[in-house]
Amino acid sequence: MDSCEVMCCGRGYDTSHITRKTKCECKFHWCCAVRCQDCVEALDVHTCKNFKKEKNKRVRHWGAMGTPTDWVVTEDLTYATVVQADAS
């Protein structure tokens, strides 16, 4: 299981490939201007998927200490909330 899968609590994730334009190699010129280059950077952005709204669906989550905890997804009108499952 990779770190994105752990961070997303087993829900899965989507990966988007984007390019970002930033200012770089900025230099101060006396007096009084700053001139920069335009740099383009390719990035992968990982976004966690939402919980599916399936009532009573069990989800396994690994805590910070590496111990698994079972959770149950419950539904109310428009939001899925997560509550800790009974130990039984």
Z-matrix of the N, CA and C atoms (Angstrom, degrees):
N
C 1 1.448
C 2 1.533 1 107.71
N 3 1.335 2 117.35 1 126.61
C 4 1.467 3 119.46 2 -178.99
C 5 1.525 4 110.93 3 -84.26
N 6 1.322 5 116.03 4 170.72
C 7 1.470 6 120.43 5 -173.35
C 8 1.529 7 112.77 6 -65.58
N 9 1.344 8 118.78 7 -32.65
C 10 1.469 9 119.57 8 177.20
C 11 1.521 10 110.13 9 -66.38
N 12 1.319 11 117.48 10 -39.05
C 13 1.461 12 121.15 11 178.67
C 14 1.528 13 110.51 12 -62.88
N 15 1.330 14 116.82 13 -39.72
C 16 1.467 15 121.10 14 178.07
C 17 1.528 16 110.07 15 -67.46
N 18 1.332 17 117.59 16 -46.72
C 19 1.471 18 121.29 17 -179.23
C 20 1.529 19 111.62 18 -61.11
N 21 1.339 20 117.05 19 -31.64
C 22 1.467 21 121.37 20 -178.05
C 23 1.524 22 112.07 21 -92.36
N 24 1.326 23 117.27 22 10.53
C 25 1.477 24 122.88 23 174.87
C 26 1.522 25 112.70 24 56.70
N 27 1.330 26 116.85 25 36.29
C 28 1.455 27 120.75 26 176.34
C 29 1.515 28 115.10 27 78.57
N 30 1.345 29 118.30 28 5.48
C 31 1.470 30 121.33 29 -178.56
C 32 1.512 31 112.35 30 -78.15
N 33 1.317 32 117.18 31 -17.27
C 34 1.455 33 121.12 32 -173.78
C 35 1.514 34 110.29 33 92.00
N 36 1.323 35 115.73 34 170.89
C 37 1.460 36 119.88 35 -178.67
C 38 1.518 37 109.94 36 -152.79
N 39 1.312 38 115.67 37 158.60
C 40 1.458 39 123.28 38 176.37
C 41 1.517 40 108.38 39 -107.49
N 42 1.332 41 115.98 40 146.63
C 43 1.460 42 121.65 41 177.81
C 44 1.522 43 108.86 42 -117.40
N 45 1.323 44 116.91 43 127.78
C 46 1.467 45 122.82 44 176.23
C 47 1.519 46 108.38 45 -115.66
N 48 1.317 47 115.68 46 139.17
C 49 1.462 48 120.97 47 176.66
C 50 1.529 49 107.06 48 -101.02
N 51 1.323 50 116.73 49 119.93
C 52 1.464 51 120.62 50 -177.88
C 53 1.526 52 109.99 51 -128.18
N 54 1.312 53 115.29 52 161.70
C 55 1.465 54 120.78 53 170.42
C 56 1.519 55 107.11 54 -117.58
N 57 1.317 56 115.12 55 141.46
C 58 1.463 57 121.01 56 -177.49
C 59 1.522 58 108.21 57 -125.64
N 60 1.320 59 115.61 58 132.64
C 61 1.460 60 121.73 59 178.82
C 62 1.526 61 108.31 60 -101.32
N 63 1.324 62 116.73 61 125.30
C 64 1.463 63 121.31 62 -179.81
C 65 1.525 64 109.85 63 -133.43
N 66 1.300 65 115.75 64 164.61
C 67 1.463 66 121.62 65 173.35
C 68 1.526 67 108.03 66 -86.44
N 69 1.324 68 117.03 67 137.97
C 70 1.461 69 119.93 68 -179.46
C 71 1.533 70 109.73 69 -147.96
N 72 1.299 71 114.13 70 169.33
C 73 1.471 72 121.73 71 179.72
C 74 1.527 73 111.43 72 49.24
N 75 1.320 74 115.61 73 46.26
C 76 1.465 75 121.53 74 -178.92
C 77 1.530 76 110.28 75 -73.58
N 78 1.328 77 115.43 76 140.22
C 79 1.468 78 121.25 77 179.09
C 80 1.519 79 109.33 78 -133.80
N 81 1.327 80 113.63 79 138.78
C 82 1.456 81 120.77 80 177.00
C 83 1.523 82 108.24 81 -86.98
N 84 1.328 83 115.97 82 129.35
C 85 1.471 84 121.18 83 176.94
C 86 1.526 85 108.56 84 -113.00
N 87 1.347 86 115.90 85 128.75
C 88 1.459 87 121.86 86 -178.15
C 89 1.503 88 108.92 87 -73.36
N 90 1.282 89 118.74 88 138.84
C 91 1.416 90 132.51 89 -33.44
C 92 1.490 91 105.80 90 -107.17
N 93 1.103 92 130.29 91 126.71
C 94 1.432 93 137.16 92 27.81
C 95 1.522 94 107.52 93 -159.26
N 96 1.266 95 117.44 94 77.46
C 97 1.465 96 121.11 95 -178.82
C 98 1.527 97 110.47 96 -139.16
N 99 1.304 98 114.86 97 149.36
C 100 1.460 99 121.67 98 172.72
C 101 1.519 100 106.34 99 -118.95
N 102 1.325 101 116.02 100 126.48
C 103 1.468 102 121.28 101 179.57
C 104 1.522 103 109.09 102 -117.62
N 105 1.334 104 114.58 103 133.84
C 106 1.466 105 120.26 104 -176.55
C 107 1.521 106 110.68 105 -128.02
N 108 1.308 107 114.63 106 157.74
C 109 1.456 108 122.36 107 171.32
C 110 1.533 109 107.66 108 -88.10
N 111 1.328 110 116.91 109 156.77
C 112 1.461 111 121.23 110 170.11
C 113 1.520 112 107.41 111 -97.10
N 114 1.318 113 116.49 112 121.96
C 115 1.462 114 121.36 113 179.92
C 116 1.522 115 109.61 114 -113.08
N 117 1.324 116 116.08 115 144.09
C 118 1.459 117 122.12 116 177.80
C 119 1.519 118 107.87 117 -113.97
N 120 1.334 119 115.44 118 131.36
C 121 1.456 120 121.79 119 -176.62
C 122 1.528 121 108.62 120 -125.87
N 123 1.334 122 117.41 121 132.25
C 124 1.465 123 122.05 122 175.84
C 125 1.523 124 108.69 123 -92.10
N 126 1.336 125 116.46 124 131.55
C 127 1.467 126 121.82 125 -177.95
C 128 1.522 127 110.98 126 -132.31
N 129 1.326 128 115.71 127 152.33
C 130 1.458 129 122.38 128 168.01
C 131 1.522 130 106.79 129 -105.76
N 132 1.331 131 116.71 130 126.53
C 133 1.460 132 122.09 131 179.15
C 134 1.526 133 107.49 132 -111.21
N 135 1.334 134 116.10 133 124.94
C 136 1.464 135 122.02 134 -179.13
C 137 1.523 136 108.70 135 -106.48
N 138 1.333 137 117.10 136 127.04
C 139 1.459 138 122.96 137 -177.77
C 140 1.523 139 109.63 138 -124.68
N 141 1.340 140 116.39 139 126.27
C 142 1.469 141 120.78 140 179.34
C 143 1.524 142 110.54 141 -65.28
N 144 1.344 143 115.37 142 142.11
C 145 1.460 144 120.58 143 174.00
C 146 1.520 145 108.78 144 -78.80
N 147 1.334 146 116.54 145 153.85
C 148 1.462 147 121.71 146 177.96
C 149 1.520 148 110.13 147 -75.49
N 150 1.337 149 116.01 148 157.62
C 151 1.458 150 120.05 149 172.14
C 152 1.521 151 108.21 150 -63.30
N 153 1.314 152 116.86 151 139.10
C 154 1.460 153 119.69 152 172.71
C 155 1.516 154 107.15 153 -75.98
N 156 1.303 155 115.89 154 139.75
C 157 1.465 156 119.84 155 -177.48
C 158 1.529 157 109.77 156 -83.72
N 159 1.315 158 116.23 157 71.95
C 160 1.456 159 122.03 158 175.95
C 161 1.522 160 106.87 159 -112.06
N 162 1.306 161 115.76 160 112.16
C 163 1.462 162 120.09 161 -175.20
C 164 1.525 163 110.73 162 -59.90
N 165 1.325 164 114.94 163 137.80
C 166 1.461 165 124.16 164 177.97
C 167 1.529 166 114.20 165 64.77
N 168 1.303 167 118.10 166 19.55
C 169 1.463 168 120.71 167 176.68
C 170 1.527 169 108.47 168 -75.17
N 171 1.327 170 116.83 169 131.76
C 172 1.464 171 121.09 170 178.38
C 173 1.525 172 109.78 171 -87.30
N 174 1.319 173 114.91 172 138.45
C 175 1.466 174 122.16 173 179.77
C 176 1.516 175 107.19 174 -128.54
N 177 1.329 176 117.80 175 137.59
C 178 1.463 177 120.24 176 177.37
C 179 1.525 178 107.59 177 -102.02
N 180 1.340 179 114.61 178 130.49
C 181 1.466 180 121.87 179 -178.64
C 182 1.516 181 108.26 180 -124.31
N 183 1.324 182 116.52 181 134.17
C 184 1.460 183 120.27 182 176.85
C 185 1.515 184 108.94 183 -96.52
N 186 1.324 185 116.06 184 122.54
C 187 1.456 186 122.02 185 -178.73
C 188 1.516 187 111.71 186 -75.27
N 189 1.308 188 115.85 187 177.35
C 190 1.467 189 122.44 188 -177.21
C 191 1.519 190 112.22 189 -59.97
N 192 1.327 191 117.64 190 -29.41
C 193 1.462 192 121.14 191 -179.12
C 194 1.525 193 111.61 192 -90.64
N 195 1.326 194 117.80 193 7.67
C 196 1.453 195 121.27 194 178.09
C 197 1.518 196 114.50 195 82.47
N 198 1.328 197 117.57 196 8.97
C 199 1.459 198 120.39 197 179.66
C 200 1.525 199 110.10 198 -93.29
N 201 1.346 200 116.92 199 130.63
C 202 1.462 201 118.79 200 -179.82
C 203 1.526 202 111.48 201 -74.37
N 204 1.314 203 116.11 202 144.18
C 205 1.459 204 123.10 203 175.83
C 206 1.518 205 107.19 204 -131.48
N 207 1.324 206 118.09 205 132.71
C 208 1.457 207 120.72 206 176.80
C 209 1.520 208 109.36 207 -87.52
N 210 1.322 209 116.15 208 140.24
C 211 1.456 210 122.58 209 178.98
C 212 1.524 211 107.72 210 -126.95
N 213 1.323 212 116.57 211 157.62
C 214 1.457 213 121.60 212 175.50
C 215 1.519 214 107.77 213 -120.18
N 216 1.330 215 116.91 214 130.70
C 217 1.462 216 121.71 215 177.61
C 218 1.525 217 107.42 216 -88.30
N 219 1.334 218 116.46 217 125.04
C 220 1.464 219 120.69 218 178.18
C 221 1.518 220 108.98 219 -118.77
N 222 1.315 221 116.55 220 155.12
C 223 1.461 222 120.55 221 -177.87
C 224 1.519 223 111.68 222 -110.30
N 225 1.318 224 115.30 223 141.34
C 226 1.452 225 121.07 224 164.04
C 227 1.525 226 104.52 225 -131.04
N 228 1.260 227 120.11 226 164.53
C 229 1.455 228 126.44 227 -171.07
C 230 1.526 229 116.39 228 -13.08
N 231 1.331 230 119.05 229 -69.02
C 232 1.458 231 119.74 230 -175.24
C 233 1.514 232 114.38 231 -122.89
N 234 1.310 233 118.74 232 -10.66
C 235 1.460 234 120.73 233 -174.50
C 236 1.520 235 111.03 234 -116.40
N 237 1.340 236 116.31 235 142.69
C 238 1.464 237 120.16 236 171.37
C 239 1.520 238 106.99 237 -93.53
N 240 1.301 239 117.01 238 126.23
C 241 1.457 240 120.61 239 177.65
C 242 1.518 241 108.73 240 -113.02
N 243 1.291 242 116.61 241 153.94
C 244 1.456 243 121.66 242 -177.95
C 245 1.516 244 108.27 243 -115.65
N 246 1.315 245 115.95 244 126.86
C 247 1.460 246 121.01 245 177.32
C 248 1.511 247 108.27 246 -125.38
N 249 1.324 248 117.51 247 149.69
C 250 1.454 249 120.73 248 -178.99
C 251 1.524 250 109.72 249 -67.62
N 252 1.345 251 115.59 250 134.23
C 253 1.460 252 121.08 251 -178.17
C 254 1.518 253 110.87 252 -75.22
N 255 1.323 254 115.71 253 157.14
C 256 1.461 255 120.96 254 174.55
C 257 1.519 256 109.50 255 -64.87
N 258 1.321 257 116.52 256 149.92
C 259 1.460 258 121.49 257 -179.17
C 260 1.526 259 111.76 258 -71.13
N 261 1.323 260 118.32 259 -15.66
C 262 1.466 261 120.89 260 -177.28
C 263 1.508 262 112.88 261 -75.34
